[in-house]
């Protein structure tokens, strides 16, 4: 459960309803947003200590402009729909295309190339991912 404490600092409520501040400034190699979307706001990005953000939570950004803020800070962010793509790719490869485990897994492993491409592009990872996804849809 998300609440707003005094000063607008992001907090979380534990199972007993006690609010505790989020530890965005805690040293970490990677921040993994999971289960709750909308956690990356301009305020959080300004205090974020982790140089890498990648996780399964949907819609991690409170607004698309937060992708620009992450890029300006040099924080590497992999969009949730790229990080989550493996499950749907594998399922479709197995169930729709009838591929075996090895062939379906090979399709999932292409995500690594996609992430490399979107991180090497000229825009934010969000813009690059949308561009790559649009290109894939046009040629499907």
N, CA, C and O atoms as CSV, one atom per row, in Angstrom:
chain,resi,resn,atom,element,x,y,z
A,1,UNK,N,N,0.841,-1.175,0.000
A,1,UNK,CA,C,0.000,0.000,0.000
A,1,UNK,C,C,0.885,1.236,0.000
A,1,UNK,O,O,1.790,1.342,0.827
A,2,UNK,N,N,0.643,2.172,-0.908
A,2,UNK,CA,C,1.402,3.405,-0.980
A,2,UNK,C,C,0.660,4.511,-0.249
A,2,UNK,O,O,-0.556,4.649,-0.379
A,3,UNK,N,N,1.391,5.283,0.506
A,3,UNK,CA,C,0.811,6.434,1.190
A,3,UNK,C,C,1.727,7.620,0.982
A,3,UNK,O,O,2.838,7.464,0.476
A,4,UNK,N,N,1.279,8.799,1.364
A,4,UNK,CA,C,2.128,9.984,1.314
A,4,UNK,C,C,2.338,10.479,2.746
A,4,UNK,O,O,1.381,10.799,3.451
A,5,UNK,N,N,3.592,10.535,3.159
A,5,UNK,CA,C,3.926,11.032,4.491
A,5,UNK,C,C,4.195,12.526,4.410
A,5,UNK,O,O,4.134,13.110,3.328
A,6,UNK,N,N,4.487,13.135,5.521
A,6,UNK,CA,C,4.771,14.570,5.513
A,6,UNK,C,C,5.921,14.863,4.569
A,6,UNK,O,O,6.901,14.120,4.527
A,7,UNK,N,N,5.805,15.937,3.816
A,7,UNK,CA,C,6.831,16.312,2.853
A,7,UNK,C,C,6.725,15.565,1.538
A,7,UNK,O,O,7.550,15.774,0.649
A,8,UNK,N,N,5.742,14.709,1.392
A,8,UNK,CA,C,5.543,14.003,0.137
A,8,UNK,C,C,6.545,12.903,-0.141
A,8,UNK,O,O,6.656,12.458,-1.284
A,9,UNK,N,N,7.292,12.441,0.877
A,9,UNK,CA,C,8.259,11.369,0.661
A,9,UNK,C,C,7.537,10.049,0.466
A,9,UNK,O,O,6.598,9.745,1.202
A,10,UNK,N,N,7.960,9.251,-0.523
A,10,UNK,CA,C,7.318,7.956,-0.715
A,10,UNK,C,C,7.513,7.089,0.523
A,10,UNK,O,O,8.619,6.990,1.055
A,11,UNK,N,N,6.431,6.463,0.974
A,11,UNK,CA,C,6.497,5.537,2.098
A,11,UNK,C,C,5.751,4.282,1.710
A,11,UNK,O,O,5.033,4.255,0.710
A,12,UNK,N,N,5.923,3.257,2.495
A,12,UNK,CA,C,5.179,2.028,2.300
A,12,UNK,C,C,4.591,1.621,3.635
A,12,UNK,O,O,5.183,1.883,4.682
A,13,UNK,N,N,3.446,0.989,3.608
A,13,UNK,CA,C,2.837,0.497,4.833
A,13,UNK,C,C,3.142,-0.986,4.946
A,13,UNK,O,O,2.972,-1.735,3.985
A,14,UNK,N,N,3.599,-1.414,6.135
A,14,UNK,CA,C,3.860,-2.834,6.329
A,14,UNK,C,C,2.559,-3.551,6.661
A,14,UNK,O,O,1.491,-2.941,6.636
A,15,UNK,N,N,2.641,-4.830,6.968
A,15,UNK,CA,C,1.439,-5.629,7.201
A,15,UNK,C,C,0.639,-5.160,8.412
A,15,UNK,O,O,-0.536,-5.502,8.543
A,16,UNK,N,N,1.251,-4.391,9.287
A,16,UNK,CA,C,0.553,-3.865,10.464
A,16,UNK,C,C,0.086,-2.430,10.262
A,16,UNK,O,O,-0.421,-1.807,11.195
A,17,UNK,N,N,0.252,-1.896,9.045
A,17,UNK,CA,C,-0.203,-0.544,8.766
A,17,UNK,C,C,0.765,0.549,9.175
A,17,UNK,O,O,0.440,1.729,9.047
A,18,UNK,N,N,1.947,0.191,9.663
A,18,UNK,CA,C,2.948,1.193,10.036
A,18,UNK,C,C,3.626,1.694,8.767
A,18,UNK,O,O,3.998,0.896,7.906
A,19,UNK,N,N,3.788,3.007,8.646
A,19,UNK,CA,C,4.458,3.540,7.461
A,19,UNK,C,C,5.950,3.664,7.732
A,19,UNK,O,O,6.383,4.032,8.824
A,20,UNK,N,N,6.706,3.347,6.715
A,20,UNK,CA,C,8.165,3.419,6.781
A,20,UNK,C,C,8.653,4.080,5.489
A,20,UNK,O,O,8.087,3.837,4.422
A,21,UNK,N,N,9.698,4.913,5.574
A,21,UNK,CA,C,10.192,5.562,4.347
A,21,UNK,C,C,10.833,4.555,3.401
A,21,UNK,O,O,11.476,3.599,3.833
A,22,UNK,N,N,10.650,4.780,2.125
A,22,UNK,CA,C,11.336,3.978,1.120
A,22,UNK,C,C,12.807,4.333,1.165
A,22,UNK,O,O,13.161,5.469,1.479
A,23,UNK,N,N,13.649,3.399,0.862
A,23,UNK,CA,C,15.099,3.591,0.943
A,23,UNK,C,C,15.715,3.787,-0.436
A,23,UNK,O,O,16.585,3.020,-0.849
A,24,UNK,N,N,15.264,4.809,-1.142
A,24,UNK,CA,C,15.767,5.044,-2.493
A,24,UNK,C,C,17.239,5.403,-2.513
A,24,UNK,O,O,17.922,5.160,-3.508
A,25,UNK,N,N,17.740,5.983,-1.422
A,25,UNK,CA,C,19.146,6.382,-1.379
A,25,UNK,C,C,20.059,5.252,-0.929
A,25,UNK,O,O,21.278,5.424,-0.912
A,26,UNK,N,N,19.508,4.110,-0.567
A,26,UNK,CA,C,20.330,2.991,-0.116
A,26,UNK,C,C,21.215,2.514,-1.257
A,26,UNK,O,O,20.749,2.349,-2.385
A,27,UNK,N,N,22.501,2.290,-0.963
A,27,UNK,CA,C,23.400,1.798,-2.010
A,27,UNK,C,C,22.926,0.430,-2.514
A,27,UNK,O,O,22.629,-0.462,-1.720
A,28,UNK,N,N,22.861,0.279,-3.808
A,28,UNK,CA,C,22.456,-0.987,-4.420
A,28,UNK,C,C,22.985,-1.007,-5.847
A,28,UNK,O,O,23.152,0.040,-6.474
A,29,UNK,N,N,23.242,-2.194,-6.348
A,29,UNK,CA,C,23.677,-2.331,-7.731
A,29,UNK,C,C,22.502,-2.182,-8.687
A,29,UNK,O,O,22.658,-1.684,-9.802
A,30,UNK,N,N,21.327,-2.616,-8.243
A,30,UNK,CA,C,20.149,-2.588,-9.100
A,30,UNK,C,C,18.903,-2.391,-8.243
A,30,UNK,O,O,18.790,-2.943,-7.149
A,31,UNK,N,N,17.975,-1.598,-8.761
A,31,UNK,CA,C,16.652,-1.453,-8.155
A,31,UNK,C,C,15.711,-2.298,-8.999
A,31,UNK,O,O,15.684,-2.166,-10.223
A,32,UNK,N,N,14.941,-3.162,-8.353
A,32,UNK,CA,C,14.040,-4.060,-9.055
A,32,UNK,C,C,12.605,-3.749,-8.638
A,32,UNK,O,O,12.111,-4.299,-7.653
A,33,UNK,N,N,11.931,-2.865,-9.387
A,33,UNK,CA,C,10.522,-2.613,-9.077
A,33,UNK,C,C,9.705,-3.864,-9.378
A,33,UNK,O,O,9.717,-4.370,-10.500
A,34,UNK,N,N,9.004,-4.354,-8.379
A,34,UNK,CA,C,8.203,-5.561,-8.549
A,34,UNK,C,C,6.866,-5.391,-7.835
A,34,UNK,O,O,6.800,-4.809,-6.753
A,35,UNK,N,N,5.830,-5.889,-8.433
A,35,UNK,CA,C,4.484,-5.960,-7.862
A,35,UNK,C,C,3.702,-4.657,-7.900
A,35,UNK,O,O,2.480,-4.694,-8.047
A,36,UNK,N,N,4.353,-3.513,-7.774
A,36,UNK,CA,C,3.636,-2.240,-7.736
A,36,UNK,C,C,4.199,-1.311,-8.796
A,36,UNK,O,O,5.407,-1.083,-8.844
A,37,UNK,N,N,3.345,-0.778,-9.636
A,37,UNK,CA,C,3.774,0.174,-10.650
A,37,UNK,C,C,3.763,1.591,-10.105
A,37,UNK,O,O,3.371,1.832,-8.963
A,38,UNK,N,N,4.197,2.514,-10.933
A,38,UNK,CA,C,4.168,3.923,-10.567
A,38,UNK,C,C,5.107,4.311,-9.443
A,38,UNK,O,O,4.833,5.266,-8.717
A,39,UNK,N,N,6.216,3.588,-9.281
A,39,UNK,CA,C,7.143,3.888,-8.188
A,39,UNK,C,C,8.245,4.861,-8.590
A,39,UNK,O,O,8.888,5.446,-7.719
A,40,UNK,N,N,8.476,5.047,-9.875
A,40,UNK,CA,C,9.547,5.939,-10.323
A,40,UNK,C,C,8.966,7.298,-10.697
A,40,UNK,O,O,8.459,7.497,-11.801
A,41,UNK,N,N,9.050,8.203,-9.770
A,41,UNK,CA,C,8.559,9.573,-9.941
A,41,UNK,C,C,9.770,10.498,-10.023
A,41,UNK,O,O,10.888,10.067,-9.740
A,42,UNK,N,N,9.573,11.754,-10.403
A,42,UNK,CA,C,10.702,12.691,-10.394
A,42,UNK,C,C,11.376,12.784,-9.023
A,42,UNK,O,O,12.601,12.877,-8.946
A,43,UNK,N,N,10.594,12.759,-7.947
A,43,UNK,CA,C,11.153,12.826,-6.598
A,43,UNK,C,C,12.033,11.612,-6.295
A,43,UNK,O,O,13.129,11.756,-5.755
A,44,UNK,N,N,11.552,10.428,-6.642
A,44,UNK,CA,C,12.313,9.207,-6.391
A,44,UNK,C,C,13.584,9.184,-7.237
A,44,UNK,O,O,14.654,8.841,-6.734
A,45,UNK,N,N,13.479,9.541,-8.502
A,45,UNK,CA,C,14.651,9.540,-9.387
A,45,UNK,C,C,15.722,10.483,-8.866
A,45,UNK,O,O,16.912,10.185,-8.972
A,46,UNK,N,N,15.322,11.607,-8.310
A,46,UNK,CA,C,16.293,12.574,-7.771
A,46,UNK,C,C,17.089,11.983,-6.609
A,46,UNK,O,O,18.216,12.409,-6.356
A,47,UNK,N,N,16.522,11.012,-5.901
A,47,UNK,CA,C,17.185,10.420,-4.739
A,47,UNK,C,C,17.708,9.018,-4.983
A,47,UNK,O,O,18.297,8.412,-4.088
A,48,UNK,N,N,17.506,8.503,-6.164
A,48,UNK,CA,C,17.852,7.123,-6.474
A,48,UNK,C,C,19.360,6.907,-6.455
A,48,UNK,O,O,20.111,7.667,-7.066
A,49,UNK,N,N,19.799,5.863,-5.747
A,49,UNK,CA,C,21.225,5.560,-5.655
A,49,UNK,C,C,21.647,4.454,-6.618
A,49,UNK,O,O,22.810,4.404,-7.018
A,50,UNK,N,N,20.740,3.579,-6.993
A,50,UNK,CA,C,21.088,2.449,-7.864
A,50,UNK,C,C,21.346,2.927,-9.295
A,50,UNK,O,O,20.575,3.734,-9.814
A,51,UNK,N,N,22.406,2.451,-9.938
A,51,UNK,CA,C,22.711,2.858,-11.313
A,51,UNK,C,C,21.910,2.098,-12.374
A,51,UNK,O,O,21.945,2.457,-13.550
A,52,UNK,N,N,21.190,1.049,-11.963
A,52,UNK,CA,C,20.438,0.210,-12.890
A,52,UNK,C,C,19.056,-0.063,-12.318
A,52,UNK,O,O,18.918,-0.419,-11.148
A,53,UNK,N,N,18.030,0.108,-13.155
A,53,UNK,CA,C,16.655,-0.185,-12.762
A,53,UNK,C,C,16.067,-1.136,-13.792
A,53,UNK,O,O,15.963,-0.800,-14.972
A,54,UNK,N,N,15.686,-2.320,-13.343
A,54,UNK,CA,C,15.027,-3.306,-14.211
A,54,UNK,C,C,14.185,-4.212,-13.330
A,54,UNK,O,O,14.665,-4.741,-12.327
A,55,UNK,N,N,12.943,-4.385,-13.706
A,55,UNK,CA,C,12.076,-5.224,-12.897
A,55,UNK,C,C,10.770,-5.539,-13.581
A,55,UNK,O,O,10.467,-4.992,-14.641
A,56,UNK,N,N,9.986,-6.428,-12.974
A,56,UNK,CA,C,8.764,-6.903,-13.593
A,56,UNK,C,C,7.516,-6.059,-13.363
A,56,UNK,O,O,6.499,-6.304,-14.013
A,57,UNK,N,N,7.549,-5.086,-12.476
A,57,UNK,CA,C,6.340,-4.287,-12.231
A,57,UNK,C,C,5.920,-3.574,-13.504
A,57,UNK,O,O,6.761,-3.036,-14.225
A,58,UNK,N,N,4.636,-3.567,-13.781
A,58,UNK,CA,C,4.121,-2.862,-14.961
A,58,UNK,C,C,4.038,-1.372,-14.679
A,58,UNK,O,O,3.791,-0.953,-13.548
A,59,UNK,N,N,4.247,-0.578,-15.720
A,59,UNK,CA,C,4.082,0.878,-15.623
A,59,UNK,C,C,4.863,1.467,-14.448
A,59,UNK,O,O,4.282,2.091,-13.560
A,60,UNK,N,N,6.161,1.269,-14.449
A,60,UNK,CA,C,7.015,1.696,-13.348
A,60,UNK,C,C,7.121,3.208,-13.230
A,60,UNK,O,O,7.300,3.733,-12.131
A,61,UNK,N,N,7.012,3.912,-14.348
A,61,UNK,CA,C,7.151,5.364,-14.358
A,61,UNK,C,C,5.809,6.017,-14.031
A,61,UNK,O,O,4.763,5.565,-14.494
A,62,UNK,N,N,5.846,7.086,-13.228
A,62,UNK,CA,C,4.611,7.823,-12.965
A,62,UNK,C,C,4.193,8.611,-14.189
A,62,UNK,O,O,3.028,8.984,-14.325
A,63,UNK,N,N,5.142,8.867,-15.082
A,63,UNK,CA,C,4.912,9.667,-16.286
A,63,UNK,C,C,6.059,9.358,-17.234
A,63,UNK,O,O,7.177,9.115,-16.780
A,64,UNK,N,N,5.812,9.359,-18.541
A,64,UNK,CA,C,6.870,9.042,-19.507
A,64,UNK,C,C,8.076,9.974,-19.394
A,64,UNK,O,O,9.188,9.589,-19.756
A,65,UNK,N,N,7.868,11.195,-18.897
A,65,UNK,CA,C,8.988,12.136,-18.772
A,65,UNK,C,C,10.025,11.656,-17.753
A,65,UNK,O,O,11.164,12.123,-17.770
A,66,UNK,N,N,9.653,10.746,-16.883
A,66,UNK,CA,C,10.603,10.209,-15.902
A,66,UNK,C,C,11.714,9.444,-16.612
A,66,UNK,O,O,12.830,9.365,-16.098
A,67,UNK,N,N,11.428,8.878,-17.785
A,67,UNK,CA,C,12.471,8.201,-18.566
A,67,UNK,C,C,13.586,9.183,-18.928
A,67,UNK,O,O,14.764,8.825,-18.920
A,68,UNK,N,N,13.207,10.424,-19.245
A,68,UNK,CA,C,14.209,11.459,-19.544
A,68,UNK,C,C,15.050,11.771,-18.311
A,68,UNK,O,O,16.265,11.937,-18.412
A,69,UNK,N,N,14.407,11.852,-17.149
A,69,UNK,CA,C,15.130,12.147,-15.905
A,69,UNK,C,C,16.127,11.039,-15.580
A,69,UNK,O,O,17.256,11.316,-15.172
A,70,UNK,N,N,15.716,9.794,-15.757
A,70,UNK,CA,C,16.629,8.673,-15.514
A,70,UNK,C,C,17.834,8.759,-16.445
A,70,UNK,O,O,18.969,8.558,-16.014
A,71,UNK,N,N,17.590,9.056,-17.722
A,71,UNK,CA,C,18.687,9.166,-18.696
A,71,UNK,C,C,19.621,10.317,-18.344
A,71,UNK,O,O,20.840,10.180,-18.442
A,72,UNK,N,N,19.054,11.450,-17.936
A,72,UNK,CA,C,19.877,12.605,-17.570
A,72,UNK,C,C,20.789,12.294,-16.387
A,72,UNK,O,O,21.909,12.800,-16.315
A,73,UNK,N,N,20.321,11.475,-15.474
A,73,UNK,CA,C,21.124,11.089,-14.302
A,73,UNK,C,C,22.135,9.988,-14.625
A,73,UNK,O,O,23.016,9.693,-13.817
A,74,UNK,N,N,22.005,9.382,-15.810
A,74,UNK,CA,C,22.886,8.278,-16.168
A,74,UNK,C,C,22.435,6.947,-15.583
A,74,UNK,O,O,23.207,5.989,-15.549
A,75,UNK,N,N,21.204,6.883,-15.129
A,75,UNK,CA,C,20.651,5.645,-14.589
A,75,UNK,C,C,20.134,4.804,-15.748
A,75,UNK,O,O,19.319,5.270,-16.544
A,76,UNK,N,N,20.603,3.581,-15.842
A,76,UNK,CA,C,20.162,2.684,-16.898
A,76,UNK,C,C,18.832,2.076,-16.471
A,76,UNK,O,O,18.725,1.477,-15.402
A,77,UNK,N,N,17.822,2.239,-17.321
A,77,UNK,CA,C,16.487,1.690,-17.045
A,77,UNK,C,C,16.048,0.849,-18.226
A,77,UNK,O,O,16.069,1.302,-19.370
A,78,UNK,N,N,15.645,-0.391,-17.934
A,78,UNK,CA,C,15.093,-1.270,-18.958
A,78,UNK,C,C,13.577,-1.252,-18.771
A,78,UNK,O,O,13.085,-1.651,-17.715
A,79,UNK,N,N,12.830,-0.796,-19.778
A,79,UNK,CA,C,11.372,-0.722,-19.642
A,79,UNK,C,C,10.759,-2.067,-19.268
A,79,UNK,O,O,11.211,-3.123,-19.712
A,80,UNK,N,N,9.727,-2.001,-18.449
A,80,UNK,CA,C,9.069,-3.208,-17.950
A,80,UNK,C,C,8.584,-4.122,-19.070
A,80,UNK,O,O,8.677,-5.343,-18.950
A,81,UNK,N,N,8.071,-3.555,-20.149
A,81,UNK,CA,C,7.539,-4.412,-21.209
A,81,UNK,C,C,8.639,-5.129,-21.977
A,81,UNK,O,O,8.365,-6.105,-22.676
A,82,UNK,N,N,9.872,-4.664,-21.862
A,82,UNK,CA,C,11.006,-5.392,-22.443
A,82,UNK,C,C,11.463,-6.464,-21.457
A,82,UNK,O,O,11.679,-7.616,-21.833
A,83,UNK,N,N,11.607,-6.075,-20.198
A,83,UNK,CA,C,12.043,-7.016,-19.172
A,83,UNK,C,C,11.060,-8.181,-19.018
A,83,UNK,O,O,11.466,-9.296,-18.692
A,84,UNK,N,N,9.780,-7.925,-19.248
A,84,UNK,CA,C,8.744,-8.945,-19.087
A,84,UNK,C,C,8.475,-9.759,-20.343
A,84,UNK,O,O,7.654,-10.675,-20.306
A,85,UNK,N,N,9.123,-9.463,-21.426
A,85,UNK,CA,C,8.771,-10.066,-22.710
A,85,UNK,C,C,9.006,-11.573,-22.781
A,85,UNK,O,O,8.354,-12.255,-23.572
A,86,UNK,N,N,9.903,-12.096,-21.992
A,86,UNK,CA,C,10.251,-13.510,-22.081
A,86,UNK,C,C,9.087,-14.461,-21.891
A,86,UNK,O,O,8.986,-15.468,-22.591
A,87,UNK,N,N,8.216,-14.154,-20.960
A,87,UNK,CA,C,7.092,-15.047,-20.686
A,87,UNK,C,C,6.161,-15.198,-21.872
A,87,UNK,O,O,5.785,-16.314,-22.233
A,88,UNK,N,N,5.791,-14.091,-22.476
A,88,UNK,CA,C,4.866,-14.157,-23.608
A,88,UNK,C,C,5.544,-14.731,-24.848
A,88,UNK,O,O,4.926,-15.472,-25.613
A,89,UNK,N,N,6.814,-14.387,-25.043
A,89,UNK,CA,C,7.533,-14.937,-26.201
A,89,UNK,C,C,7.620,-16.464,-26.087
A,89,UNK,O,O,7.364,-17.184,-27.052
A,90,UNK,N,N,7.980,-16.941,-24.906
A,90,UNK,CA,C,8.113,-18.384,-24.698
A,90,UNK,C,C,6.768,-19.080,-24.870
A,90,UNK,O,O,6.677,-20.102,-25.551
A,91,UNK,N,N,5.729,-18.531,-24.256
A,91,UNK,CA,C,4.404,-19.154,-24.333
A,91,UNK,C,C,3.896,-19.220,-25.765
A,91,UNK,O,O,3.403,-20.262,-26.199
A,92,UNK,N,N,4.009,-18.120,-26.506
A,92,UNK,CA,C,3.557,-18.129,-27.898
A,92,UNK,C,C,4.377,-19.087,-28.753
A,92,UNK,O,O,3.833,-19.775,-29.617
A,93,UNK,N,N,5.681,-19.131,-28.514
A,93,UNK,CA,C,6.535,-20.042,-29.277
A,93,UNK,C,C,6.127,-21.496,-29.035
A,93,UNK,O,O,6.109,-22.301,-29.966
A,94,UNK,N,N,5.804,-21.824,-27.804
A,94,UNK,CA,C,5.408,-23.203,-27.480
A,94,UNK,C,C,3.983,-23.506,-27.924
A,94,UNK,O,O,3.735,-24.494,-28.615
A,95,UNK,N,N,3.048,-22.645,-27.522
A,95,UNK,CA,C,1.629,-22.942,-27.722
A,95,UNK,C,C,1.123,-22.630,-29.133
A,95,UNK,O,O,0.333,-23.397,-29.683
A,96,UNK,N,N,1.556,-21.542,-29.712
A,96,UNK,CA,C,1.057,-21.148,-31.032
A,96,UNK,C,C,1.931,-21.729,-32.148
A,96,UNK,O,O,1.426,-22.295,-33.118
A,97,UNK,N,N,3.250,-21.577,-31.992
A,97,UNK,CA,C,4.149,-22.033,-33.048
A,97,UNK,C,C,4.558,-23.501,-32.901
A,97,UNK,O,O,5.161,-24.067,-33.812
A,98,UNK,N,N,4.235,-24.120,-31.765
A,98,UNK,CA,C,4.528,-25.533,-31.567
A,98,UNK,C,C,5.996,-25.865,-31.421
A,98,UNK,O,O,6.403,-26.993,-31.701
A,99,UNK,N,N,6.799,-24.912,-30.990
A,99,UNK,CA,C,8.244,-25.154,-30.856
A,99,UNK,C,C,8.544,-25.943,-29.585
A,99,UNK,O,O,7.776,-25.922,-28.622
A,100,UNK,N,N,9.676,-26.638,-29.608
A,100,UNK,CA,C,10.099,-27.336,-28.398
A,100,UNK,C,C,10.763,-26.347,-27.441
A,100,UNK,O,O,10.949,-25.178,-27.777
A,101,UNK,N,N,11.115,-26.822,-26.253
A,101,UNK,CA,C,11.684,-25.955,-25.220
A,101,UNK,C,C,12.931,-25.221,-25.710
A,101,UNK,O,O,13.061,-24.016,-25.497
A,102,UNK,N,N,13.834,-25.927,-26.355
A,102,UNK,CA,C,15.097,-25.314,-26.798
A,102,UNK,C,C,14.847,-24.191,-27.809
A,102,UNK,O,O,15.448,-23.121,-27.711
A,103,UNK,N,N,13.975,-24.431,-28.764
A,103,UNK,CA,C,13.694,-23.417,-29.783
A,103,UNK,C,C,12.971,-22.222,-29.190
A,103,UNK,O,O,13.248,-21.082,-29.564
A,104,UNK,N,N,12.034,-22.469,-28.256
A,104,UNK,CA,C,11.315,-21.371,-27.604
A,104,UNK,C,C,12.271,-20.548,-26.751
A,104,UNK,O,O,12.191,-19.320,-26.732
A,105,UNK,N,N,13.169,-21.217,-26.050
A,105,UNK,CA,C,14.157,-20.515,-25.231
A,105,UNK,C,C,15.085,-19.669,-26.093
A,105,UNK,O,O,15.472,-18.569,-25.696
A,106,UNK,N,N,15.442,-20.174,-27.263
A,106,UNK,CA,C,16.288,-19.398,-28.185
A,106,UNK,C,C,15.598,-18.094,-28.578
A,106,UNK,O,O,16.259,-17.063,-28.708
A,107,UNK,N,N,14.294,-18.126,-28.767
A,107,UNK,CA,C,13.565,-16.887,-29.079
A,107,UNK,C,C,13.606,-15.916,-27.907
A,107,UNK,O,O,13.739,-14.708,-28.104
A,108,UNK,N,N,13.492,-16.436,-26.696
A,108,UNK,CA,C,13.535,-15.582,-25.502
A,108,UNK,C,C,14.907,-14.930,-25.372
A,108,UNK,O,O,15.008,-13.769,-24.975
A,109,UNK,N,N,15.950,-15.659,-25.700
A,109,UNK,CA,C,17.305,-15.143,-25.548
A,109,UNK,C,C,17.591,-13.948,-26.455
A,109,UNK,O,O,18.583,-13.250,-26.247
A,110,UNK,N,N,16.757,-13.701,-27.441
A,110,UNK,CA,C,16.901,-12.536,-28.316
A,110,UNK,C,C,16.653,-11.239,-27.537
A,110,UNK,O,O,17.055,-10.161,-27.975
A,111,UNK,N,N,15.989,-11.349,-26.383
A,111,UNK,CA,C,15.752,-10.161,-25.559
A,111,UNK,C,C,17.069,-9.481,-25.201
A,111,UNK,O,O,17.130,-8.254,-25.131
A,112,UNK,N,N,18.121,-10.260,-24.975
A,112,UNK,CA,C,19.420,-9.670,-24.665
A,112,UNK,C,C,19.876,-8.727,-25.777
A,112,UNK,O,O,20.365,-7.631,-25.503
A,113,UNK,N,N,19.718,-9.149,-27.019
A,113,UNK,CA,C,20.082,-8.310,-28.161
A,113,UNK,C,C,19.195,-7.066,-28.215
A,113,UNK,O,O,19.675,-5.968,-28.500
A,114,UNK,N,N,17.913,-7.238,-27.941
A,114,UNK,CA,C,16.988,-6.108,-27.943
A,114,UNK,C,C,17.374,-5.083,-26.888
A,114,UNK,O,O,17.361,-3.882,-27.156
A,115,UNK,N,N,17.720,-5.548,-25.679
A,115,UNK,CA,C,18.134,-4.631,-24.619
A,115,UNK,C,C,19.409,-3.903,-25.019
A,115,UNK,O,O,19.520,-2.694,-24.816
A,116,UNK,N,N,20.360,-4.616,-25.579
A,116,UNK,CA,C,21.599,-3.968,-26.036
A,116,UNK,C,C,21.297,-2.899,-27.074
A,116,UNK,O,O,21.874,-1.813,-27.035
A,117,UNK,N,N,20.390,-3.202,-28.005
A,117,UNK,CA,C,20.026,-2.255,-29.051
A,117,UNK,C,C,19.342,-1.017,-28.475
A,117,UNK,O,O,19.653,0.105,-28.874
A,118,UNK,N,N,18.422,-1.214,-27.550
A,118,UNK,CA,C,17.713,-0.045,-27.022
A,118,UNK,C,C,18.607,0.798,-26.119
A,118,UNK,O,O,18.418,2.011,-26.034
A,119,UNK,N,N,19.570,0.184,-25.447
A,119,UNK,CA,C,20.481,0.967,-24.604
A,119,UNK,C,C,21.524,1.700,-25.439
A,119,UNK,O,O,22.064,2.715,-24.997
A,120,UNK,N,N,21.817,1.202,-26.641
A,120,UNK,CA,C,22.803,1.841,-27.515
A,120,UNK,C,C,22.180,2.892,-28.424
A,120,UNK,O,O,22.896,3.639,-29.091
A,121,UNK,N,N,20.859,2.953,-28.455
A,121,UNK,CA,C,20.175,3.902,-29.341
A,121,UNK,C,C,20.403,5.339,-28.926
A,121,UNK,O,O,21.017,5.611,-27.894
A,122,UNK,N,N,19.916,6.235,-29.717
A,122,UNK,CA,C,20.137,7.656,-29.464
A,122,UNK,C,C,19.168,8.292,-28.487
A,122,UNK,O,O,19.417,9.399,-28.010
A,123,UNK,N,N,18.066,7.618,-28.178
A,123,UNK,CA,C,17.072,8.195,-27.277
A,123,UNK,C,C,17.070,7.500,-25.937
A,123,UNK,O,O,17.977,6.734,-25.613
A,124,UNK,N,N,16.037,7.779,-25.164
A,124,UNK,CA,C,15.898,7.088,-23.881
A,124,UNK,C,C,15.532,5.633,-24.157
A,124,UNK,O,O,15.037,5.314,-25.238
A,125,UNK,N,N,15.770,4.748,-23.191
A,125,UNK,CA,C,15.352,3.354,-23.390
A,125,UNK,C,C,13.855,3.223,-23.701
A,125,UNK,O,O,13.459,2.326,-24.446
A,126,UNK,N,N,13.036,4.093,-23.150
A,126,UNK,CA,C,11.607,4.042,-23.444
A,126,UNK,C,C,11.340,4.343,-24.915
A,126,UNK,O,O,10.627,3.595,-25.584
A,127,UNK,N,N,11.914,5.442,-25.422
A,127,UNK,CA,C,11.706,5.789,-26.834
A,127,UNK,C,C,12.247,4.706,-27.762
A,127,UNK,O,O,11.613,4.357,-28.758
A,128,UNK,N,N,13.420,4.178,-27.427
A,128,UNK,CA,C,14.027,3.141,-28.265
A,128,UNK,C,C,13.192,1.870,-28.245
A,128,UNK,O,O,13.017,1.232,-29.283
A,129,UNK,N,N,12.675,1.491,-27.083
A,129,UNK,CA,C,11.869,0.276,-26.978
A,129,UNK,C,C,10.568,0.417,-27.762
A,129,UNK,O,O,10.141,-0.523,-28.433
A,130,UNK,N,N,9.946,1.573,-27.681
A,130,UNK,CA,C,8.717,1.808,-28.443
A,130,UNK,C,C,9.026,1.756,-29.946
A,130,UNK,O,O,8.256,1.186,-30.719
A,131,UNK,N,N,10.139,2.342,-30.354
A,131,UNK,CA,C,10.530,2.312,-31.762
A,131,UNK,C,C,10.783,0.874,-32.230
A,131,UNK,O,O,10.284,0.460,-33.277
A,132,UNK,N,N,11.563,0.115,-31.447
A,132,UNK,CA,C,11.874,-1.270,-31.810
A,132,UNK,C,C,10.593,-2.101,-31.861
A,132,UNK,O,O,10.406,-2.900,-32.778
A,133,UNK,N,N,9.717,-1.915,-30.882
A,133,UNK,CA,C,8.449,-2.650,-30.862
A,133,UNK,C,C,7.584,-2.305,-32.057
A,133,UNK,O,O,6.980,-3.192,-32.660
A,134,UNK,N,N,7.515,-1.019,-32.410
A,134,UNK,CA,C,6.740,-0.607,-33.565
A,134,UNK,C,C,7.288,-1.200,-34.850
A,134,UNK,O,O,6.530,-1.629,-35.720
A,135,UNK,N,N,8.598,-1.223,-34.965
A,135,UNK,CA,C,9.242,-1.815,-36.148
A,135,UNK,C,C,8.922,-3.305,-36.226
A,135,UNK,O,O,8.642,-3.817,-37.310
A,136,UNK,N,N,8.959,-4.003,-35.103
A,136,UNK,CA,C,8.664,-5.441,-35.100
A,136,UNK,C,C,7.218,-5.704,-35.497
A,136,UNK,O,O,6.934,-6.671,-36.204
A,137,UNK,N,N,6.307,-4.854,-35.051
A,137,UNK,CA,C,4.893,-5.034,-35.396
A,137,UNK,C,C,4.670,-4.800,-36.883
A,137,UNK,O,O,3.917,-5.536,-37.520
A,138,UNK,N,N,5.319,-3.780,-37.441
A,138,UNK,CA,C,5.156,-3.487,-38.869
A,138,UNK,C,C,5.638,-4.632,-39.744
A,138,UNK,O,O,5.071,-4.880,-40.808
A,139,UNK,N,N,6.696,-5.343,-39.301
A,139,UNK,CA,C,7.259,-6.410,-40.117
A,139,UNK,C,C,6.751,-7.790,-39.732
A,139,UNK,O,O,7.215,-8.794,-40.274
A,140,UNK,N,N,5.812,-7.851,-38.811
A,140,UNK,CA,C,5.282,-9.168,-38.371
A,140,UNK,C,C,4.310,-9.725,-39.381
A,140,UNK,O,O,3.769,-10.813,-39.182
